[in-house]
Amino acid sequence: MDREKEIMKLVHVLQQTARMAFQSEWTGSGSNDAAGLCVDRHNRILARLREIDPGLSAVFQPLNPESSLTAAAIACRQLASYYEDEIGWTSRWKQVYGADQAAFKEFWKKSARDIQDLGEYMRECADEWARRRKARPEGGAASPKEPPKD
């Protein structure tokens, strides 16, 4: 496999690992096993990238095996970003919107505020969602929703 293709594949795995680690940490569903898996994945990819690109050793170090999900996610994102200028971000937005940047800009002009409001609402509700999820019995259904109290 050529160098660029292998680096791109490894960066994709780093990006996916970072997303999964942050999501697990955020939702409270992460365990020591999940953290260990993410740390191990980061360290294995780092080792392979060091073989391909020896200069990497001066910048990145392996994670401690007891590192948290958050530390693993941050390390994966930082390592992936090191190769951003070589491979570019392989954003899924391009896959969703194709190459029509004008259509996306038009969508963004009309909807950016709504998306920002949605993100803000999600951040405000995240603690409550996590609390309810943790309070549910294992395998149990969610409790009926209560109307918001003002």
N, C-alpha and C positions, 0 to 999 in steps of 0.2 A: 504494500500500500504506500502511496506517495506521502511525503511529509505533510503537505497542506491538508490532504483529506483526513489523515489520521488525527491531526491537531483539531480539525473541525469536529470530528466525531467525539473526541475527548472533551472538548469545550461544551458540546451539547449535553454530555453526561453531567458535567459540572453544573451547568445551568439547571438541569432537571433536578439534580441532587439538592441544590440550593433552594429551589422552589418547594420541594417536598419537605426539607428540613424546617424551613420557615413556617410552612403550613402546619406541620406536626407540632412545632413549638407553640404557635399561635393558638391552635385549637386545644392544646393540652393532651393530644393523643400520642405524643412522642414518649418513648420509653428509653431506657438505657440501651436496649438492643438497637433502636432506631438511631440513636446518637452514635453508637459504636459502628453501625453500618455506614453512616454518612462520613464519619471520620476516616474509616478504613478506605472507603471509596476515594475520598480526597487524597489520602496519602498514596494510594496505588497510582492514581492518575498523575500526581505530582512526580512520583518516581519515574513513570514512563516519559513524561514531558522533560524531565531532567536528562534522560537518555537522548532524546531528540534534540534538546536545546540546553547544552551544558551551562550557559550563562544564567539560566533560571535559578541555579543554586544560590546565587548571591542575593536573590530577592525573596524567595519563598522557602519556608521550612515546613517539615511535616508537623501535623497537629499532634498534641498529646492524646493518647488513646482514651483518656477520660474527659475529653472536651465535650462541651454541650452541643445541642442541636444548633443553637444560634451561632456559636463559634464556627461550627462546621459549615453552616450556610454562608456566613460572611467570608470565610476562607475560600469556599468554592466560587463565590461571585468575584472575589478579588483575583483569583487565579485565572478565571475565564476572561476577566477584563484585560488581563495582560496581553492577550492575543487579539483584542478587539480591532486593532489597526491592521492586522494581517488578514483576518478572516471576516471582519465586520460582524456586527450583531446579526444573528439569524432570527430576526424577529418574526413571530407568527403573524404579525399584522400584515406583512407582505403577502402571506398565504391567504389571509382573510380578504383583503382588499385588492389583491392582484397588484399590478403595477400602476394603477390609476391613482396617482397621488392627488390629483385635483379633486376627485370624489371624496377622498379622505379629508382633505382640507375643508371642503364644504361641509361635510358631516361634523367635523370638529368645531367649526365656527358656530354651527347651529346647536350643538349638543354638549360642548365642553362644560358649561356651567352645570348642566344636569348630571353629568358624569362626576364632576367634582362634588356635587351635593350628595350623590349616592355613596361615594367613597367616604365622605364625612359621616354620613349616617351609619355606614358599616363600622367605621372606627368607634363611633359612640356606642354601638350595640354589641361590639365584640366581647366585652367583659361579661355582659348579661348572657349572651349565647354560650360562652364557655362555661359559665356558672351553671346554667340549665343542663348543658350536656354532661357535666361532671356529676350533677345531682341525679340524673336518670339511672335507674337500675340497669345492670348489665343486660343488654339485649332487649331492654324495655322500650316501649313506645314513648314518644315525647308527650309531655303533659299538655293539656289544652292551653291554648294561648290566652293570656289575660290581656284585656285592653290596656293601652298605655295610660299611666297615671300622670296627670299634669300638676 
